[in-house]
Amino acid sequence: MKVDSMIREMKKSDYPQVIELWVETEGVGVRDSDSEEGIAFYLDRNPGLSFVFESNKKIVGTIMSGHDGRRGYVQHLMVSPEKRGGGIGTLLVNTCIDALKAASILKSHIHVFQSNEIGQEFWKRLGWSERADLKTFSFINSKNSNI
């Protein structure tokens, strides 16, 4: 059987497969802002910066990114566990970083949960540096703390 694999820009219509992958992937936080409407808004605001990897017409990898005009922000990189180790994650990251560079964004950040050791090791292997000089602070301007 021929395997048909490709990387392509994420579309709004990918949402059902994307959210299924995110929910099933250990170490990933899915919030209310990851709703179909929230992701559609993010994709509209950051065109050409989020990607999926398909294998036999099934999404098995995702990455999202955006920027504020100075810095890029990478989010929701994941590859289904059965497809890990084959370079899909690295391909998604490189595609994303190239797209950010084309938008003149030369420095990017990613937040990784303290408990996600696999994720932390992945980013270190790709040459990303852990920042010991910064702490993340969040402010929730809503009564919904899961936003």
C-alpha positions as CSV (number, residue, x, y, z in Angstrom):
1,M,0.0,0.0,0.0
2,K,1.4,3.4,-1.0
3,V,1.7,6.0,1.8
4,D,0.6,9.4,0.8
5,S,2.2,12.0,3.1
6,M,2.5,15.8,2.9
7,I,2.9,19.0,4.9
8,R,0.5,21.8,4.1
9,E,-1.0,24.9,5.6
10,M,-3.6,24.3,8.3
11,K,-7.2,25.2,7.2
12,K,-10.2,25.9,9.3
13,S,-11.8,22.8,8.0
14,D,-9.1,20.7,9.6
15,Y,-10.4,21.5,13.0
16,P,-12.1,18.2,13.8
17,Q,-9.0,16.2,13.1
18,V,-6.7,18.7,14.7
19,I,-8.6,18.9,18.0
20,E,-8.9,15.1,18.1
21,L,-5.1,14.8,17.9
22,W,-4.6,17.5,20.5
23,V,-7.0,15.9,23.0
24,E,-5.4,12.5,22.5
25,T,-1.8,13.7,22.9
26,E,-0.2,13.5,26.3
27,G,1.5,16.7,27.6
28,V,-0.8,19.1,25.6
29,G,-3.1,21.6,27.3
30,V,-6.3,22.2,25.5
31,R,-8.2,25.3,26.6
32,D,-11.5,26.9,25.8
33,S,-9.6,29.3,23.5
34,D,-8.8,26.2,21.4
35,S,-12.5,26.1,20.3
36,E,-13.3,25.9,16.6
37,E,-14.1,29.6,16.6
38,G,-10.9,30.5,18.5
39,I,-8.7,28.5,16.1
40,A,-10.4,30.0,13.1
41,F,-9.7,33.5,14.5
42,Y,-6.0,32.6,15.1
43,L,-5.6,31.2,11.5
44,D,-7.2,34.3,10.1
45,R,-5.0,36.6,12.1
46,N,-1.8,34.6,11.3
47,P,-2.2,33.4,7.7
48,G,0.4,31.1,6.3
49,L,2.0,30.3,9.6
50,S,0.3,27.1,10.8
51,F,0.7,23.7,9.3
52,V,-0.4,20.1,9.4
53,F,1.2,16.9,8.3
54,E,-1.1,14.4,6.6
55,S,-0.4,10.7,6.2
56,N,-3.0,8.8,4.1
57,K,-5.3,11.8,4.4
58,K,-5.2,11.7,8.2
59,I,-3.7,14.6,10.1
60,V,-0.9,13.1,12.3
61,G,1.0,16.3,13.1
62,T,0.3,20.0,13.8
63,I,2.1,23.2,14.5
64,M,0.7,26.7,14.9
65,S,2.5,30.0,15.0
66,G,1.9,33.7,15.0
67,H,3.8,36.9,15.7
68,D,3.5,40.3,17.2
69,G,5.6,42.0,14.6
70,R,8.9,41.3,16.5
71,R,8.7,37.8,18.0
72,G,7.2,34.6,16.8
73,Y,5.2,32.3,19.1
74,V,5.0,28.6,18.3
75,Q,2.2,26.6,19.7
76,H,0.6,23.2,19.5
77,L,3.4,21.2,17.9
78,M,2.5,17.6,18.2
79,V,2.9,14.4,16.3
80,S,0.7,11.4,17.0
81,P,2.7,8.9,19.2
82,E,2.8,6.2,16.5
83,K,4.4,8.6,14.0
84,R,7.1,10.0,16.3
85,G,10.7,9.6,15.5
86,G,10.4,9.8,11.8
87,G,11.2,13.5,11.4
88,I,7.7,14.9,11.2
89,G,8.1,17.2,14.2
90,T,11.3,18.6,12.9
91,L,9.8,19.1,9.4
92,L,6.9,21.0,10.9
93,V,9.1,23.2,13.0
94,N,11.4,24.0,10.1
95,T,8.5,24.8,7.9
96,C,7.0,27.1,10.5
97,I,10.4,28.9,11.2
98,D,10.9,29.4,7.5
99,A,7.4,30.9,7.2
100,L,8.1,33.2,10.2
101,K,11.5,34.2,8.6
102,A,9.7,35.1,5.4
103,A,7.6,37.4,7.5
104,S,10.9,39.0,8.9
105,I,10.5,37.3,12.3
106,L,13.9,36.0,13.4
107,K,13.3,35.1,17.0
108,S,10.6,32.8,18.3
109,H,9.4,31.4,21.6
110,I,7.5,28.3,22.7
111,H,6.0,27.5,26.1
112,V,6.4,23.9,27.2
113,F,4.8,22.5,30.4
114,Q,7.2,21.8,33.2
115,S,5.9,18.3,33.3
116,N,6.4,17.7,29.5
117,E,9.9,16.2,29.6
118,I,9.6,14.7,26.1
119,G,8.7,18.1,24.7
120,Q,11.5,19.8,26.5
121,E,14.0,17.3,25.2
122,F,12.7,17.7,21.6
123,W,13.2,21.4,21.6
124,K,16.6,21.2,23.1
125,R,17.6,18.7,20.4
126,L,16.5,21.2,17.8
127,G,18.8,23.8,19.3
128,W,16.2,25.9,21.2
129,S,17.5,27.4,24.4
130,E,15.7,27.2,27.7
131,R,15.4,30.7,29.2
132,A,16.3,30.8,32.9
133,D,16.1,34.6,33.0
134,L,12.3,34.8,32.3
135,K,9.1,33.8,34.1
136,T,5.8,33.7,32.4
137,F,3.0,35.6,34.0
138,S,-0.6,35.4,32.8
139,F,-3.7,37.7,33.4
140,I,-7.1,36.3,32.7
141,N,-9.6,39.0,31.7
142,S,-12.6,36.7,32.0
143,K,-14.5,34.8,34.6
144,N,-13.5,31.7,32.7
145,S,-10.2,30.5,34.0
146,N,-9.8,27.8,31.3
147,I,-9.5,30.4,28.5
